[in-house]
Amino acid sequence: MSKYCPACGVELIDDAKFCKNCGSSVSAVPRGPTIERPAGENSHTAAIVIGYILAVLIPLIGLIIGIYLATRKDSQSASKHGKYIIIVAVIIWFIGFMSSAMLYR
């Protein structure tokens, strides 16, 4: 089970002494039972998976989901994956555009 920062709720690596997000000292966090994720934090896992799939199949919708995820301030992981989804959607769109341009040459 992971432990989380008591100040901001970001997931920590097991031997962390400071929070990577807010810089708070986490040495006071007990080693026994870990602190659970705050109820208000979203994981965005479903949106990330759907974003990657649609970025390949329907780039415009994948791009929209990528922008949604990239603008999430509550999850660094969702923001990172959102940027990757945008890149994948643009590359797939460009490949489709170039192949159709070559077809009608």
C-alpha positions in Angstrom: 0.0 0.0 0.0 1.4 3.4 -0.9 1.8 6.3 1.5 0.7 9.8 0.7 1.8 13.3 1.8 -0.1 14.5 4.9 0.0 18.1 3.6 -1.1 17.8 0.0 -2.1 14.1 -0.6 0.3 13.3 -3.4 1.5 9.7 -3.5 5.1 9.3 -2.2 7.8 6.7 -2.9 8.4 4.5 0.1 11.7 6.0 1.4 10.8 9.7 0.6 11.9 12.3 3.2 10.2 15.2 1.4 7.1 15.5 -0.7 7.9 15.9 -4.4 4.9 18.2 -4.9 4.8 20.6 -1.9 8.2 20.0 -0.3 6.8 19.2 3.1 8.8 16.9 5.4 7.3 13.5 5.4 9.6 12.0 8.0 6.9 12.4 10.6 4.6 10.1 8.6 4.3 6.8 10.5 5.8 3.7 9.0 3.0 1.5 10.1 -0.4 2.0 8.5 -0.2 4.3 5.5 -2.2 7.4 4.9 -5.0 6.9 2.4 -5.5 9.0 -0.7 -7.8 12.0 0.1 -11.4 11.6 -1.1 -11.3 14.6 -3.4 -8.3 13.5 -5.5 -9.2 12.0 -8.9 -7.1 9.4 -10.6 -8.4 10.0 -14.2 -7.4 6.4 -15.1 -10.4 5.8 -17.3 -9.9 9.1 -19.2 -6.3 8.3 -19.8 -7.0 4.9 -21.3 -9.9 6.2 -23.4 -7.7 9.1 -24.5 -5.0 6.9 -25.9 -7.4 4.6 -27.7 -9.3 7.5 -29.3 -6.1 9.4 -30.1 -5.3 6.5 -32.4 -8.8 5.7 -33.7 -10.5 9.2 -33.8 -7.7 11.8 -33.4 -10.1 14.8 -32.9 -11.8 13.2 -29.9 -8.5 12.0 -28.6 -7.2 15.5 -28.9 -10.1 16.9 -26.9 -9.6 14.3 -24.2 -5.8 15.0 -24.2 -6.5 18.7 -23.7 -8.9 17.9 -20.8 -6.2 15.8 -19.1 -3.3 18.2 -19.8 -5.2 21.0 -18.0 -5.8 18.9 -14.8 -4.0 20.6 -11.9 -5.1 17.9 -9.4 -3.1 15.1 -11.0 0.5 15.3 -12.4 0.1 11.9 -14.0 -3.1 12.9 -15.8 -1.4 16.1 -17.0 1.6 14.2 -18.3 -0.5 11.6 -20.1 -2.7 14.3 -21.5 0.3 15.9 -23.2 1.3 12.5 -24.6 -2.2 11.9 -25.9 -2.2 15.2 -27.7 1.1 14.3 -29.4 -0.2 10.9 -30.5 -3.4 12.4 -31.8 -1.5 15.0 -33.8 0.8 12.4 -35.3 -2.0 10.1 -36.3 -3.9 13.1 -37.8 -0.8 14.1 -39.7 -0.2 10.6 -41.0 -3.9 10.4 -42.2 -3.6 13.8 -43.8 -0.4 13.0 -45.7 -1.7 9.6 -46.8 -4.9 11.2 -48.2 -2.8 13.9 -49.9 -0.7 11.3 -51.6 -3.8 9.4 -52.7 -5.3 12.3 -54.5 -2.0 13.5 -56.2 
